[in-house]
Amino acid sequence: MKKIILFIAIAVSITARAQVSSVSLQASGLTCSMCSNAINKALKKLDFVQKVDAKIKTSTFEISFKPNSVINFDMLRKSVESAGFTVCAFVAHIHFDNVRVKDRQPVIFQDKTFLFVNTGEYILNGDKQVKILDKGFVSPKEYKMNSFIASSPEIFHVSL
């Protein structure tokens, strides 16, 4: 059933021209600078990560990527988890080039499928912040507030 839903979503989706420029993620469970350092090291091990800037006071990490690299959101999340922490906010900074988005309509760019939720219909141009709302990318409380139909792990539920 999941494969059928994924196939239908991809068949009716829009292929978009967009580029992820950076990601801001906030981790929970940090108590000191050593915690921040552990996450920083884990993120820098990923071959597509160019730079990580840690903000200890807010437990936030600004991540930039190597040019022309394939960015894997799940690997970023798993790197934080492997350091012993959880992601409680994940925002991708994306440059859009005339991309039409509509509530509950999938949009594909690069190797990712985004399903925009709680949004109207827009044409996106320029730099926008897109928040991932799926489990493991937001706090458990925020995840419970959103009720998504079970979908494939290849589809990210996002909001603007």
Secondary structure, DSSP 8 states (H G I E B T S, - for coil): -HHHHHHHHHHT-EE--EEEEEEEEEEES--SHHHHHHHHHHHHTSTTEEEEEEETTTTEEEEEE-TT----HHHHHHHHHHTT-EEEEEEEEEEEEEEEEETT-EEEETTEEEEE-S--EEEEEEEEEEEE-SBTTB-HHHHHHS------TTEEEEE-
